[in-house]
Amino acid sequence: MAVTTYRSPQYSQNSSIDPQRPILWEEEYVIENLPRWIYTDNKPPESITECKAHISSIEYTLKDIDLQIEIRELELKTGNSRHQSTFEYDKWRVGALRAKQNHLYLLNAHKYWLIKNTTETVDSSQKLDKLIALLVEDPADFCAKAQALLQ
């Protein structure tokens, strides 16, 4: 559930805290130290592709929140702020940081789900980068290190 700060003075508190709401995620994907509402208010991913899409969206939202904070800080410094005072800005910033925290919780849940649903594979681009670095270094045991890298 993405939240924007573009026009709102503060973030809304859309998450429920009703302990009777059912958890929508399977128990094996629930992280104990995350707030319960992560699993009651958000449906679990139905596929790896959907999970990756959610992760991408959440990461963009986190970058957007950081950008909005930076923009509003600069607006305040230049005297061209939509906030009437630094106190008003600080109140808005608290809401933005809470929203960022909530999105980090959601990102954590999705990444955990993804890790548990995929087999660990080494990224081939990482292998290529390591192989190139190995070629540049040209160590005496190059063949052994290259063979270990490619296994």
Summary of the structure (lengths in Angstrom):
residues: 151
radius of gyration: 21.8
end to end distance: 41.1
largest distance: 66.2
contacts: 351
relative contact order: 0.14
helix: 62%
strand: 0%
